[in-house]
Amino acid sequence: MTGEIREPEVITPKPNLGDTNDENSIINLNSDDEPNNISRDQLQDFLNNVMQAIRAESAKQTAALQEESKKQTALLKAESAKLTSAAESL
């Protein structure tokens, strides 16, 4: 299996045209690929959305784990009480 040598990606600054934002775009120099330029603000919005989704999922899983922990703690206390009672009756 042979590898393919590809041209690197180049980050070029957009010219500042007065009141426009000075953003960088990622430009792919591979002629076989579709151009997929994304602005810095778009990338930041995307990353913020991903982080928000991760936090939401993490909070949901943490809540489920805490609930399961409460159940297991209650079971452990009940079993401990049974063992204490059994040991005292000996």
Wavefront OBJ file of the C-alpha trace (Angstrom):
o trace
v 0.000 0.000 0.000
v 1.480 3.336 -0.997
v 0.829 6.703 0.595
v -0.262 9.836 -1.157
v 1.685 13.075 -0.816
v -0.658 16.004 -0.424
v -0.099 19.723 -0.417
v -0.256 21.392 3.009
v -3.052 23.659 4.163
v -2.229 27.335 4.374
v -3.834 29.883 6.679
v -4.124 33.247 4.998
v -5.388 36.464 6.537
v -8.351 38.123 4.854
v -7.725 41.742 3.959
v -9.328 44.218 6.311
v -11.825 46.172 4.229
v -12.819 48.904 6.638
v -15.579 47.754 8.994
v -15.216 44.005 8.269
v -13.696 41.632 10.813
v -10.064 40.649 10.402
v -10.513 36.860 10.257
v -8.328 34.020 9.075
v -9.568 31.297 6.756
v -8.146 27.828 6.300
v -7.577 27.209 2.602
v -6.964 23.681 1.369
v -4.541 23.685 -1.573
v -5.471 20.152 -2.712
v -7.137 20.517 -6.102
v -9.018 17.205 -5.659
v -10.867 18.452 -2.589
v -13.874 20.739 -2.394
v -12.972 24.119 -0.902
v -14.094 24.135 2.726
v -13.241 27.560 4.082
v -14.382 28.368 7.600
v -13.947 31.635 9.432
v -12.473 31.915 12.895
v -15.864 32.999 14.281
v -17.604 30.015 12.659
v -15.001 27.677 14.128
v -15.391 29.274 17.556
v -19.196 28.923 17.360
v -18.840 25.286 16.350
v -16.426 24.560 19.203
v -18.718 26.347 21.676
v -21.653 24.213 20.507
v -19.623 21.016 20.832
v -18.444 21.953 24.333
v -22.013 22.808 25.367
v -23.220 19.419 24.132
v -20.386 17.668 25.985
v -21.206 19.542 29.203
v -24.909 18.660 28.888
v -24.156 14.982 28.317
v -21.644 14.983 31.156
v -24.193 16.554 33.525
v -26.786 13.959 32.512
v -24.377 11.078 33.109
v -23.200 12.576 36.409
v -26.805 12.845 37.625
v -27.456 9.213 36.669
v -24.298 8.088 38.482
v -25.216 10.088 41.590
v -28.686 8.510 41.630
v -27.214 5.017 41.293
v -24.711 5.833 44.024
v -27.557 6.829 46.376
v -29.322 3.528 45.688
v -26.158 1.505 46.278
v -25.406 3.432 49.477
v -28.913 2.706 50.795
v -28.497 -1.004 49.985
v -25.092 -1.057 51.678
v -26.512 0.564 54.820
v -29.367 -1.968 54.905
v -26.962 -4.902 54.546
v -24.664 -3.392 57.169
v -27.588 -3.091 59.585
v -28.488 -6.758 58.976
v -24.905 -7.857 59.649
v -24.703 -5.727 62.787
v -27.961 -7.217 64.023
v -26.788 -10.745 63.256
v -23.456 -10.162 65.029
v -25.191 -8.741 68.090
v -27.483 -11.754 68.339
v -24.482 -14.108 68.517
l 1 2 3 4 5 6 7 8 9 10 11 12 13 14 15 16 17 18 19 20 21 22 23 24 25 26 27 28 29 30 31 32 33 34 35 36 37 38 39 40 41 42 43 44 45 46 47 48 49 50 51 52 53 54 55 56 57 58 59 60 61 62 63 64 65 66 67 68 69 70 71 72 73 74 75 76 77 78 79 80 81 82 83 84 85 86 87 88 89 90
